C-alpha cells in the first residue's frame, strides 16, 4: 500500500511571465588547444560519473540588456550510493509584473517529500515509493558537462593545480518563451587534476521579444564523495505544521 499525504493551499494566484525556467593566477600557465588536450572527453565523463556524492550551489542571473531582471538560486546535495537527494530552489523575476518560485525537495530510497510555492499557490506532498519505484538519481547539474570538449575553440589551461577549460560556440540554447535567437555561448569549467568539477560558468547571449538578453549560470561543486544530504529545514518545519514528522514518516516507508 502506498502511503501518501497530499496537501493543497491556495493563498494567491498571480499570472506573471518570468524569464527563468527552470586563487590567484599562475605566473606561467600551460595552455593546450583542441588538438592537444591533456585528457579526453571519455576521461572527463568517467571522472564525473564516478562521483559517489557531492553538494552544489547553482545560480542563474538573467539580464535584459544590462538590467538584472531575474535570479534563480539552488542549493542541493546528492548521494548516489545511499539514494539521497535534497534540493532547495528560489527564483524571482521582475518581468510581467513580478513572480517568484520557492521549492524544497527531499528523497530517500523509500520515500520523498516536496513543497512548492509558486506566486502564493502552495502545494506539498509526502509519499512512500511503491513496489519497483524509487528516486530518479540520473538527472544532475553535471549531466553532459564533459561535452564542453566538443565545443568550438576549446582551450585548457593548467594553473595553480587545476585545469581551466574555456570554450565558445556560435548558437546555443536559451530556455523560455519568445526566444528567437541564441547566438553565442561561452563555457568556463574549473577541474581538479582528477577531473572533478569545482566551478562551472555558462553564459548564453540571445534575443527575446526583440531585445538582447544574457543568462549567466554558475555552479559551485563542494564536498565530492563526502556530501552531507539532509532535508531542507523549511520543508521539515512546514510538514510539522501539517502534523507530519518527516523522519518518522519516511522511516515507516
C-alpha positions as CSV (number, residue, x, y, z in Angstrom):
1,X,0.0,0.0,0.0
2,X,1.4,3.3,-1.0
3,X,1.1,5.8,1.9
4,X,0.5,9.3,0.8
5,X,-0.3,12.7,2.3
6,X,-1.2,15.4,-0.1
7,X,-1.9,18.9,0.8
8,X,-3.0,21.9,-1.2
9,X,-3.2,25.5,0.0
10,X,-4.2,28.2,-2.5
11,X,-3.2,31.6,-1.0
12,X,-2.8,33.7,-4.1
13,X,-2.7,33.2,-7.8
14,X,-0.6,35.6,-9.8
15,X,-0.1,35.1,-13.5
16,X,3.2,36.6,-14.3
17,X,5.8,35.9,-17.0
18,X,9.3,35.1,-15.9
19,X,12.4,34.5,-17.9
20,X,13.9,31.8,-15.7
21,X,12.6,28.2,-16.4
22,X,14.0,26.1,-14.9
23,X,43.2,32.0,-6.2
24,X,45.4,33.5,-7.7
25,X,47.0,33.4,-11.1
26,X,49.9,31.3,-12.1
27,X,52.9,33.2,-13.5
28,X,53.3,30.8,-16.4
29,X,50.1,28.7,-17.1
30,X,50.3,25.9,-19.6
31,X,47.7,26.2,-22.4
32,X,46.6,23.5,-24.8
33,X,44.1,23.7,-27.6
34,X,41.6,21.3,-29.1
35,X,44.1,19.1,-30.9
36,X,46.3,18.6,-27.9
37,X,44.2,18.3,-24.8
38,X,45.7,16.8,-21.7
39,X,42.7,14.5,-21.2
40,X,39.9,13.1,-23.3
41,X,36.1,13.6,-23.2
42,X,35.9,10.0,-22.0
43,X,38.3,10.7,-19.2
44,X,36.2,13.6,-18.0
45,X,33.0,11.7,-18.3
46,X,34.4,8.8,-16.3
47,X,35.6,11.1,-13.5
48,X,32.2,12.9,-13.2
49,X,30.0,9.8,-13.4
50,X,32.2,8.0,-10.8
51,X,31.3,10.6,-8.1
52,X,29.5,8.9,-5.2
53,X,28.2,12.2,-3.8
54,X,28.6,15.9,-3.9
55,X,27.0,19.2,-2.8
56,X,26.4,22.2,-5.1
57,X,25.2,25.7,-5.3
58,X,23.7,26.9,-8.7
59,X,22.8,30.5,-9.5
60,X,21.2,31.8,-12.7
61,X,21.2,35.5,-13.4
62,X,19.1,36.8,-16.4
63,X,19.8,40.2,-17.8
64,X,17.7,42.3,-20.2
65,X,20.4,44.3,-21.7
66,X,22.4,45.3,-18.7
67,X,19.5,45.2,-16.3
68,X,19.2,42.2,-13.9
69,X,15.6,41.1,-14.1
70,X,15.5,37.5,-12.8
71,X,17.5,35.3,-10.5
72,X,17.5,31.7,-9.5
73,X,19.4,30.1,-6.7
74,X,19.5,26.3,-6.0
75,X,21.4,24.5,-3.2
76,X,21.5,20.8,-3.4
77,X,23.2,17.6,-2.3
78,X,23.1,14.1,-3.7
79,X,24.4,10.7,-2.6
80,X,24.1,8.2,-5.4
81,X,25.0,5.1,-3.2
82,X,22.5,5.9,-0.5
83,X,19.9,7.2,-3.0
84,X,19.5,10.5,-1.1
85,X,18.8,13.9,-2.7
86,X,18.0,17.3,-1.2
87,X,17.2,20.4,-3.2
88,X,16.2,24.0,-2.2
89,X,15.3,26.5,-5.0
90,X,14.3,30.1,-5.0
91,X,13.7,32.2,-8.1
92,X,12.2,35.6,-8.7
93,X,11.6,37.8,-11.7
94,X,10.5,41.4,-12.3
95,X,9.2,40.6,-15.7
96,X,5.4,40.8,-16.4
97,X,4.6,42.4,-13.0
98,X,6.8,40.1,-11.0
99,X,6.8,36.5,-9.9
100,X,8.5,34.1,-7.6
101,X,9.0,30.3,-7.2
102,X,10.1,28.5,-4.0
103,X,10.7,24.8,-3.8
104,X,12.1,22.2,-1.3
105,X,12.6,18.5,-2.1
106,X,14.0,15.6,-0.2
107,X,14.1,11.9,-1.2
108,X,15.4,8.7,0.3
109,X,15.4,5.3,-1.4
110,X,12.0,4.6,0.3
111,X,10.0,7.9,0.0
112,X,10.1,11.6,-0.6
113,X,8.6,14.9,0.4
114,X,8.2,18.2,-1.5
115,X,7.0,21.8,-1.0
116,X,6.3,24.2,-3.8
117,X,5.2,27.9,-3.6
118,X,4.5,29.4,-7.0
119,X,3.4,33.0,-6.6
120,X,1.5,32.2,-3.5
121,X,0.0,28.9,-4.6
122,X,1.4,26.3,-2.3
123,X,1.4,22.5,-2.9
124,X,3.1,19.9,-0.8
125,X,3.4,16.1,-0.8
126,X,4.9,13.3,1.2
127,X,4.8,9.8,-0.1
128,X,6.4,6.4,0.1
129,X,7.5,4.8,-3.2
130,X,5.6,1.8,-4.3
131,X,7.0,-1.6,-5.4
132,X,9.5,-1.2,-8.1
133,X,9.6,2.6,-7.7
134,X,12.4,4.8,-6.4
135,X,14.0,8.2,-6.8
136,X,15.4,9.4,-10.1
137,X,19.2,9.8,-9.5
138,X,20.1,10.1,-13.1
139,X,19.5,13.9,-13.6
140,X,22.0,16.1,-12.0
141,X,23.6,19.6,-12.6
142,X,26.7,17.9,-14.0
143,X,24.9,15.9,-16.7
144,X,26.8,16.1,-20.0
145,X,29.4,18.6,-18.7
146,X,32.2,16.6,-20.5
147,X,30.6,17.6,-23.8
148,X,32.2,21.0,-23.4
149,X,35.2,19.5,-25.1
150,X,33.1,19.2,-28.3
151,X,32.6,23.0,-28.4
152,X,34.4,25.3,-30.7
153,X,37.7,26.9,-29.8
154,X,38.3,24.8,-26.7
155,X,41.3,25.8,-24.6
156,X,42.6,24.1,-21.5
157,X,45.0,25.9,-19.1
158,X,46.9,24.2,-16.2
159,X,47.0,26.8,-13.4
160,X,47.5,26.5,-9.7
161,X,46.9,22.8,-9.7
162,X,43.7,22.9,-11.7
163,X,42.6,22.5,-15.2
164,X,40.7,25.6,-16.6
165,X,38.6,24.9,-19.7
166,X,37.4,27.7,-21.9
167,X,35.1,27.2,-24.8
168,X,32.9,29.3,-27.1
169,X,30.4,28.5,-29.8
170,X,28.0,30.2,-32.1
171,X,24.5,29.4,-31.1
172,X,23.3,27.6,-28.0
173,X,20.1,27.0,-26.1
174,X,18.2,29.6,-24.0
175,X,15.2,28.3,-22.2
176,X,12.0,30.3,-22.2
177,X,9.1,31.7,-24.3
178,X,9.6,34.0,-27.2
179,X,13.3,33.2,-27.5
180,X,14.1,33.9,-31.2
181,X,17.9,33.5,-31.4
182,X,20.6,32.2,-29.1
183,X,23.6,33.4,-30.9
184,X,26.6,32.9,-28.6
185,X,27.5,30.6,-25.7
186,X,30.6,30.7,-23.5
187,X,31.5,28.0,-21.0
188,X,34.2,28.0,-18.4
189,X,35.0,24.9,-16.3
190,X,37.4,24.5,-13.4
191,X,38.5,20.9,-12.7
192,X,40.9,19.3,-10.2
193,X,43.7,17.3,-11.7
194,X,41.5,14.3,-11.1
195,X,39.0,15.9,-13.5
196,X,36.4,16.6,-10.7
197,X,34.4,19.8,-11.4
198,X,34.9,22.7,-8.9
199,X,33.2,25.5,-10.8
200,X,31.2,25.8,-13.9
201,X,30.1,29.1,-15.6
202,X,27.9,29.2,-18.7
203,X,26.9,32.4,-20.4
204,X,24.3,32.4,-23.2
205,X,23.6,35.5,-25.3
206,X,20.2,35.5,-27.0
207,X,17.3,37.6,-28.3
208,X,13.8,37.7,-26.7
209,X,10.9,39.9,-27.8
210,X,13.3,41.8,-30.0
211,X,15.6,42.7,-27.0
212,X,19.1,41.5,-26.1
213,X,19.3,39.0,-23.2
214,X,22.1,37.3,-21.3
215,X,21.7,34.3,-19.0
216,X,24.7,33.6,-16.7
217,X,24.7,30.2,-14.9
218,X,27.3,29.5,-12.2
219,X,27.7,26.2,-10.4
220,X,29.9,25.5,-7.4
221,X,30.7,21.9,-6.5
222,X,31.5,21.1,-2.9
223,X,32.5,18.0,-0.8
224,X,32.9,15.5,-3.7
225,X,32.4,11.9,-2.3
226,X,31.8,13.3,1.2
227,X,28.5,15.1,0.9
228,X,26.0,15.6,3.7
229,X,22.4,15.1,2.5
230,X,19.8,16.4,4.8
231,X,16.2,17.5,4.3
232,X,15.7,21.3,4.0
233,X,14.8,22.7,7.4
234,X,11.9,24.7,6.0
235,X,10.5,21.5,4.5
236,X,10.6,19.8,7.9
237,X,9.0,22.8,9.6
238,X,6.2,23.1,7.1
239,X,5.3,19.4,7.3
240,X,5.3,19.6,11.1
241,X,2.7,22.3,10.8
242,X,0.6,19.8,8.8
243,X,1.1,17.2,11.5
244,X,3.7,15.1,9.8
245,X,7.1,14.3,11.3
246,X,9.2,13.8,8.1
247,X,11.8,11.5,9.7
248,X,9.1,9.3,11.3
249,X,7.1,9.2,8.1
250,X,10.0,8.2,5.9
251,X,11.2,5.7,8.5
252,X,7.9,3.8,8.1
253,X,8.1,3.6,4.3
